[in-house]
Amino acid sequence: MKRRAAREIAFRLTYEMVMTGEFNDDTKEDLLTDEHADKESRDYIESTIAGIAAHIDELKDVIVKYAKGYELERIYKTDLAALYVACYELLFTDTPKAVVANEAVEIVKTYSDVQSYAFVNGILASVIKEASNG
């Protein structure tokens, strides 16, 4: 399984968490089985969702900081899930920043409103700029 597919599974699990308030182990196992996730993909997905859960308050703060004029509750849930995954990767992993931003935008183009990708891209550009200056 390619990293893009693994990232999409992490997004789908995060979206469920956004909607229900928690990550669901049954859904995770179903997705990993249905998508035939290899060990590397499984490790990426599990570490990503565990990292999001561990840093959720920090991630919320970062997103709200750059979502000028938007309360967290007003952000489309699909966009929020993509932002959690991307911001976690940007702030807590060594994944190349351009790859993270590009794949988050592609996920949003697939799953969200037609104009959401610009909103998500703007937030991620600000996160990347701050991370580069920090």
N, C-alpha and C positions, 0 to 999 in steps of 0.2 A: 504494500500500500504506500502510495506517495504521501509526502508530508501535507500536501494540499488537502487530500482526502481525510487525513487524520485531523487536520485543523478544522475541517468542516464538521467532523464528528464532535470535536471539542466545542465548537460553536453551537451545535444542536443540543448538546447536554447543558451548556450554559444558558441557552434560551429556555430550556425547561426549568432550570434553576431560577431564572428571572421571573418566570410565570408562577412557579409554585413555592419559591422560597428555599428550595434545597435541591441538591444534586440527588439523582435517583440511581442507585446501584443496579436495579433491574434494567432500566433503560440503557445504562452504560453497557451492561453485558449483552443485551439484545443487539445494540448497534455494533459492538465489537465483533460479535459472532456473525451478524448479517453481512457486514462489510469485510469479513475475513482479515481482521487486523493482525499484522505480524507483531513480533515482540517490540521492535523499535517504535512502531506506531502506537501500540498499546501503552508503552512507557511514556511517550510524548503526551498522549491523551490523559492518562492518569496523573502525570505530574502537572499538566496544565490546569486541570480542574481542581486538583488539590491546592495548587498555588493561588488560583482565583479565590477559592474558599478561604485560604489563610490570609489573603491580602485584600479582601473585599472592601473594607472600609477605606483603605488607601486608594484603591482603584476608583471607588465612588468619588472621593475627593478630587482626584485628578480629572475625571470626566466632567464633574460639575464646574471645576475651575475653568475649563476651556469651552464648555458648552454655554457660551455667553447668552444670557437671556432665557435659558432653559433650566427648569428644575429637573432633577433626575426622573421624576414621575412623568414628565411631559415627553421624554425621549421615547421614540418607538422602541418597543421591547426587542425587536430584531436588531436594531441599531445598537442598543445597549449591550446585548449579548456579544455582538461582534466587537464592540469597544472593550468589554471586559477581557476578551481573549487577546486582542491586539495590545492593549495597555499592559496586561500582565507580561506578554512576551517582550514588549519594548523595555519595560522597567526591570524585569527580573530574569531575563535570559540573554544569551549571546546571539540570538537569531538576528540576522542582518535586518536593520530597521526598514529598509526599502521593501524587502520581501514581506515583512509583517504588514506594512501599510498597504501594499498592493493586494495582498491576499484578503485583507479585511474589506477593502473596497470591492473586490470581486464577490465576496460573500454577500455583502450588502446589496450589490447590483442584482444578485440572484434571488435573495430572500426578502428584500424590503422595497420601500417606495422608490420610484424612479429618481427622486431628488435626494434621497438619503445619502448616497455615496459622497456627495460634495460635503455634507455636514460631517460625516465620519472622517473623511480625508482631512478636513480642516482641523478637527480635534487632534487627529494623529500627527499631523504636521507640527502642531504646537507642542505636543508631548515630545516628539523627536527633537525639536529645536531646544526645548528646555533640557532634555537629557544630554544633548551635545554640549550645552553651555555649563551644565552642572558638573 
